[in-house]
Amino acid sequence: MFVSDNKVSTAKAYFKARLAAQFSDIAIKQMWQAILEVQFGWSPTEQLLNADERLSESDLLAIRKVVNGLLAHEPFQYLIGETLFDGLRIKCDQRALIPRPETEELVHVLSDLNRNFESILDACTGSACLALALKKRFPTARVHATDLSEEALELSRENAAQLQLEITFECADMLQYSASQSYDLIVSNP
């Protein structure tokens, strides 16, 4: 195998050594913590306590796959299959763009308006991160999300189901869209 033993600490040293030329120490640490959280469900405290735990061969191969993907310039979120967005764990893959921090800021700005939105339209929803975060913050609102890509909508539906948030999805071209209802809030980050 590519590590001398199967310990978490040895796998971490391998991860850091392989990525040190491309990423900062802080980025490597954050990615390593995210891998352990996603792969094993370990909190930061558990990660420290489990440094001497032995990993399975398949776990080590998953870590090596992430390293090789990062070295090939693949997005980290696609490699681990998710990202955090406004406290929500959003499934992430090539069917939609990766949610951006700037989009998360939009959610905060809208929440700070202290308005009670009854109906929200998220145009060009992608992974539905914006629609889902707004539904979480405005639970009584009817949230409608559209996208031109049926594949992106499939990902959106998976995220909504995983988070148990009720969103209505529609495949639509926003350049030719004719809403069947009015909305209190229309958002988009295409």
Secondary structure as the mmCIF struct_conf table of DSSP 4:
data_model
#
loop_
_struct_conf.conf_type_id
_struct_conf.id
_struct_conf.beg_label_comp_id
_struct_conf.beg_label_asym_id
_struct_conf.beg_label_seq_id
_struct_conf.end_label_comp_id
_struct_conf.end_label_asym_id
_struct_conf.end_label_seq_id
BEND BEND1 VAL A 3 ASP A 5
STRN STRN1 LYS A 7 LYS A 7
HELX_RH_AL_P HELX_RH_AL_P1 VAL A 8 LEU A 19
TURN_TY1_P TURN_TY1_P1 ALA A 20 GLN A 22
BEND BEND2 PHE A 23 PHE A 23
HELX_RH_AL_P HELX_RH_AL_P2 ASP A 25 PHE A 40
HELX_RH_AL_P HELX_RH_AL_P3 PRO A 44 LEU A 49
TURN_TY1_P TURN_TY1_P2 ASN A 50 ASP A 52
HELX_LH_PP_P HELX_LH_PP_P1 GLU A 53 GLU A 53
STRN STRN2 ARG A 54 ARG A 54
HELX_LH_PP_P HELX_LH_PP_P2 LEU A 55 SER A 56
HELX_RH_AL_P HELX_RH_AL_P4 GLU A 57 LEU A 71
TURN_TY1_P TURN_TY1_P3 ALA A 72 HIS A 73
HELX_RH_AL_P HELX_RH_AL_P5 PHE A 76 ILE A 80
TURN_TY1_P TURN_TY1_P4 GLY A 81 GLY A 81
STRN STRN3 GLU A 82 PHE A 85
TURN_TY1_P TURN_TY1_P5 ASP A 86 GLY A 87
STRN STRN4 LEU A 88 LYS A 91
TURN_TY1_P TURN_TY1_P6 GLN A 94 ARG A 95
BEND BEND3 ALA A 96 ALA A 96
HELX_LH_PP_P HELX_LH_PP_P3 LEU A 97 PRO A 99
HELX_RH_AL_P HELX_RH_AL_P6 PRO A 101 ASP A 112
TURN_TY1_P TURN_TY1_P7 LEU A 113 LEU A 113
BEND BEND4 GLU A 118 GLU A 118
STRN STRN5 SER A 119 ALA A 123
BEND BEND5 CYS A 124 CYS A 124
TURN_TY1_P TURN_TY1_P8 GLY A 126 SER A 127
HELX_RH_AL_P HELX_RH_AL_P7 CYS A 129 ARG A 137
BEND BEND6 PHE A 138 PHE A 138
TURN_TY1_P TURN_TY1_P9 PRO A 139 THR A 140
BEND BEND7 ALA A 141 ALA A 141
STRN STRN6 ARG A 142 ASP A 147
BEND BEND8 LEU A 148 LEU A 148
HELX_RH_AL_P HELX_RH_AL_P8 GLU A 150 LEU A 163
TURN_TY1_P TURN_TY1_P10 GLN A 164 GLN A 164
STRN STRN7 THR A 168 CYS A 171
HELX_RH_3T_P HELX_RH_3T_P1 MET A 174 GLN A 176
BEND BEND9 SER A 180 GLN A 181
BEND BEND10 ASP A 184 ASP A 184
STRN STRN8 LEU A 185 SER A 188
#
